[in-house]
Amino acid sequence: MKFTDGFWQTRPGVTPVYAQEAYDVCASNDTIAVTAPGKVIERRGDTLNRPTLTVTLSSPLPNVIGVRVEHWQGVREERGFALAAEEGHVEVSSGEGSASLRAGDLVATVRRGAPWSLTFSATGEDGAERVLTSSGHKSLGYMTVAGEGAFVHEQLSLGVGELVYGLGERFGPLVKNGQVVDIWNADGGTSSEQAYKNIPFYLTNRGYGVFVDHPGHVSYEVGSESVERVQFSVPGESLQYYIVYGPTPKQILERYTALTGRPASVPAWSYGLWLSTSFTTSYDEATVTSFIDGMAERDLPLSVFHFDCFWMREFNWCDFEWDPRTFPDPDGMLRRLHEKDLRVCVWINPYIGQRSPLFAEAAAAGYLVKRPNGDVWQWDLWQAGMGLVDFTNPDATRWYQDKLRALVAQGVDCFKTDFGERIPLEVDYFDGSSPERMHNLYTQLYNEAVFEVLREERGDGDAVLFARSATAGGQTMPVHWGGDNTSSYESMAETLRGGLSLAFSGFGFWSHDIGGFEGMPDPGVFKRWTAFGLLSSHSRLHGSDSVRVPWAFDEEAVEVTRIFTKLKLRLMPYLFAAGREAHLMGTPVMRPMQLEFPGDPAVDHLDRQYLLGPDILVAPVFSPAEVEFYLPEGTWTEFFSGRAVAGGRWLRETHGFDSLPLYVREGAVLPLGAREDRPDHDYRDGLTLAVYPGPDGTRDVTVVTPDGEVAEYAVTRSGDRLTATGPAGFAFTLHDVTTGRTAAADGGRAEL
């Protein structure tokens, strides 16, 4: 939200109070509390009729420092994010001129007196301390806006060349400098400034991130209102934010996800190809069977079949009952699908249409969100007369969960949790939560309710969602997909930008509608998108009013789908290990270039390529044939041909639909699986260790099976000689990509 009119003036109706000095600084064992009046106190009379801000510094975790800014402290506590905390890592020091709070290598220093100065610095490996960012004169403010109420804002400095990333799944430019961003979930598609997954967290290329602990509306002016600063503001009487120190982008995400939650581990079967009924197409069991059998007949491995909205009867969403006109035998159908070795996903949302028999049941029990006058909140957008399940009511949550448990017992394996963004403000919640806070937080309660059912019924490690909306902490309940895009190269590119931005926001797993959701893609777009989609962490064929079976386009589309589906399945030992890293460390499977190459200025603005896991560079082709991309320093190897290419430069290539720029990093050892028909098998059986050109040394490779068994391998290069060791009980092959030589392991050892 903008409060100023240029550098000198405020906007009409805005009354600002800025922290002018640190008048009083009180240091304890683990906090620093500062009284920051709105005027420099020169005499006793200045303390009268004067608003002040109370600024409290603390630390929940090492290398994370919290700043709480309060105007009035008598307001009620509101629902917030669930954050981790520990004790015993804070050091506080206080001197005549300043006071400092240290948490690991991160230090916050407040200078006594005027002007207001709060500085965040970090100790580097060389022992030197450098300033990361700071809050200075006219940075910290309490703003009263006529007709809109009170807001608290902070402005943190931006250095020369400092770039900002993150703030959720945003489809515009990956670098957020110069943008105005509202953290406010909306169903706006991928071609607008709105976002389904708004995350009040950003990180910069200067070694730190900033998380605003406010589940409601957070407004960002990223070098836009004050071009030297990032401004963020929230409505109300207080603001809580955290500085998260890295210094590397991976370390920032590791510490941010330690604070807000790490991604859950997703089952191996979920990495395989998902096929959907699409949205408004006509289908019944015979149609579904024809799709599945058609995939099998064409040698297109399929892992999951998804039933979209019309598995339930029209106007009845959600009643969680199979439409008897099209699915008269759901129990038998689900059994038959499982006999084809498929998992089943069904679409749900948190809305109850008025014609659903569950509407009256939920309304009578008080399970739906109400208007202040006691009426059930309803509207006709999406479903006629729909109501909204009140997940702040524990009984309503259990009631909703019981409907899902019945489906799981019937044979449903996972749920697509659609919507969760269209959350009204003119309502009362069961637990008294603020509607402004609940607008974004609602999706967290909704997805938690569904994810909890799957974890209870299927166990940890086998629970997976396909969710559209999220807020901070939503990464703990994967997978998320990119929402409603269109069937064009432009939308394909904006979809990738959204996924990379979400990766910078702590989300480890991500997917998108291959071919685009709205419209019917031409065959070229579909084939290009298929390669991109099957080189994402999760892959789904889904559309709106047209199906996405490959033969609906042309025979080459079938071949392209076969090539990239089997490639992904061959990569499963590598991908599953990358997923494990996301779960343990918060590093996303699909990695922005800036995450892996933070010291290379050539990657600062790249948003048309990424790394899949730590070692495979993917540059999707957003045109019929030509693609331009950048290879960082080092020797890269083209995956399909084995050709070595020098990096540190831009390349322009022409590709047929059966290929794209796919390069392997110098010194990489890719664990490749023996099977191309399914994602979930014992990766140790028939494993190949593909060794790429690199310097002498040893590379450790960890292979984790879908059952959680861990196998450790070590590959050593010494000149032209390669040796590999691994568990003796499983056969593996050592493969030198440069020479094409292979050697089978004997007793857990192979040598070339």
CORTA-V633266 format. One record per pair of residues at least 12 apart in sequence whose ideal C-beta (glycine too) atoms are under 6 Angstrom apart, sorted by the first residue. I is the first residue (numbers start at 1). J is the second residue. Records with the same first field share a line. If there is no record, write none. Layout:
BEGIN
I->J + J
END
This chain:
BEGIN
1->219 + 233
2->225
3->143
13->145 + 146
14->143 + 145
15->144
16->141 + 143
17->38 + 51 + 142
18->138 + 141
19->36 + 53 + 116 + 140
20->39 + 40 + 114 + 116
21->40 + 113 + 114 + 116
22->34 + 110 + 112
23->35 + 37 + 41
25->99 + 112
27->92 + 94 + 99
30->90
31->56 + 58
32->57 + 99 + 101
33->56
34->55 + 110
35->52
36->53 + 55
37->50 + 52
38->51
40->114
53->69
54->70
55->69
56->68
57->101 + 108
59->90 + 103
60->85
61->258 + 259
62->89 + 103 + 104
63->104 + 105 + 106 + 245 + 255
64->242 + 244 + 255 + 259
65->103 + 106 + 108 + 243
66->242
67->241
68->240
69->152 + 239
70->238
71->142 + 237
72->237
75->237
78->434 + 437
79->433 + 437
80->213
81->213 + 215 + 472 + 473
83->259
84->259
89->103
90->103
97->112
98->111 + 112
105->122 + 123
106->122 + 245
107->121
108->120
115->137
117->136
118->135
119->131 + 134
120->132 + 133 + 243
122->245
132->208
133->156 + 157
134->157
139->155
140->154
141->153
151->233 + 235
152->234 + 239
153->231 + 233
155->226 + 229 + 231
156->230
157->229
158->223 + 228 + 229 + 230
159->206
162->204 + 206
163->175 + 205 + 604
164->176 + 177 + 202 + 204 + 222
165->203 + 504
166->201 + 202 + 203 + 504 + 505
167->181 + 202
168->195 + 197 + 198 + 199 + 505
169->195 + 197 + 498 + 501 + 502
170->195 + 501
171->190 + 494 + 497 + 498
174->497 + 500 + 501 + 607
175->605
176->222
177->222 + 223
178->223 + 224
179->222
180->221 + 224
181->220
182->219
183->198 + 200 + 218
184->217
185->198 + 421 + 440 + 469
186->421
187->421 + 422
189->484
190->483 + 485 + 494 + 495
196->421 + 468 + 469 + 483
197->470
199->472 + 505
200->212 + 218
201->505
203->252
207->246 + 247
208->243 + 245
209->244 + 252 + 256
211->242
212->232 + 241
213->240
214->234
215->437 + 440 + 441
216->436 + 437
218->232 + 234
219->233
220->232
244->256
249->595 + 598
250->587
253->506 + 586
254->585 + 586
256->506
257->506 + 586
260->472 + 473
261->473 + 476
262->586
263->475 + 478 + 508 + 582 + 583
264->476
265->461 + 583
266->464 + 478 + 509
267->462 + 464
268->576 + 679 + 680 + 706
269->303 + 343 + 679 + 680
270->464
271->575 + 679
272->303 + 679
273->302 + 303 + 539 + 565
274->304 + 306 + 540
275->302 + 305 + 541
276->306 + 308 + 542
277->307 + 308
278->543 + 547
279->308 + 544
280->545
281->547
284->326
285->333
291->549
298->558
299->562
300->561 + 562
301->565 + 677
303->679
304->343 + 345
305->342 + 344
306->345
307->346
308->347
309->347
311->346
315->353 + 355
316->353 + 355 + 356
317->353 + 383
318->348
319->356 + 357 + 358
320->403
334->411
343->413
344->412 + 413
345->414 + 416
346->412
347->416 + 418
348->415
349->418 + 419
350->389 + 446
351->383 + 386
352->387
353->383 + 386
354->384 + 385
363->376
367->396 + 399
368->387
369->388 + 390 + 427
370->428
371->427
372->428
377->424 + 427
390->430
391->445 + 446 + 449
392->429 + 430 + 431 + 433
393->430
397->449
400->449
401->449 + 453
404->453
405->453
408->457
414->464
415->450
416->466
417->447 + 450 + 465 + 467
418->468
420->443 + 446 + 469
421->469
423->439 + 442
440->471
441->471
443->469 + 470
444->471 + 473
447->467 + 477
451->463 + 465 + 477
465->477
466->479 + 481
467->480
468->483
475->506 + 507
478->509
479->509 + 511 + 538
480->510
481->511 + 512
482->495 + 498 + 512
484->517
485->516 + 517
486->516 + 518 + 519
487->515 + 516 + 519 + 521 + 525
489->622
491->516
492->529 + 622
493->622
495->512
497->607
500->592 + 607
503->588 + 590 + 592
508->582 + 588
509->537
510->537
511->536 + 538 + 540
513->542
514->529 + 530 + 533 + 541
515->529 + 548
517->543 + 544
518->544
520->546
523->553 + 554 + 557
524->624
526->553 + 557
527->557 + 560 + 657
528->621
530->560 + 561
531->564 + 660
532->620
534->564 + 565 + 568
535->612 + 618
537->589 + 590
560->657 + 658
563->658
566->676
569->676 + 679
570->672 + 673 + 676
572->673 + 679
573->671 + 673 + 683 + 703
574->613 + 670 + 671
577->702
578->613
580->704
590->610
591->610 + 611
593->606
596->611
597->632
600->632
602->630
609->629
615->664 + 665 + 668
616->664
617->663
619->661
621->655 + 660
625->654
626->654
627->653 + 661
628->652
629->661
630->650
631->647
632->647
633->647 + 648
634->647 + 666
635->666 + 693
636->663
637->664 + 692
638->663
639->662 + 664
640->659
642->737
644->693
664->692
666->694
667->694
668->692
669->689 + 691 + 699 + 701 + 715
670->690
671->687 + 701 + 703
672->688 + 690
674->686
680->706
682->705
683->703 + 705
684->711 + 730
687->732
688->733 + 735
689->715 + 724 + 734
690->735 + 737
691->715 + 722 + 736
692->737
693->738
696->717 + 718
698->714 + 716
699->715
700->714
701->713
711->727
713->726
722->736 + 752
723->751
724->750
725->748 + 749
726->748
727->748
728->747 + 748
732->745
734->750 + 752
736->752
END
